[in-house]
Amino acid sequence: MFVLLSRFQQPFEAIQRLLVEHSAWVQSHYDSGRFLVSGRQEPPVGGVIVARAESEQELREILALDPLQQMGLAAYDIIAFEAADFPKRSQAFALFASKPLQKPPATKNPQTRG
């Protein structure tokens, strides 16, 4: 399991211009079974994603396709952790962790837009 912490590299107004593309990227990784929960930090200085992947390298490859990171608007820290079974995991987590990962979908590169 991993916690992904993003830090915005530009004012939030610049981030907002790519939120539709970023949201589509996030949703694709919910669909692939990699992301459990995500959201913006308060105040809006970055975001948080709880994720799972086969490896940290796989996550780095996924994060490289985030439109915010591709445009230099966000940078990520990756924190690996072992999800403990103490005192008790939620049923939602057990369901999330037990589903097989799907192949990550291809994501458009915003730098190639006309």
Beta strands, then each sheet from edge to edge (+ up, - down):
strand 1: 2-8
strand 2: 35-40
strand 3: 46-51
strand 4: 74-80
sheet 1: 2+ 3- 1+ 4-
end
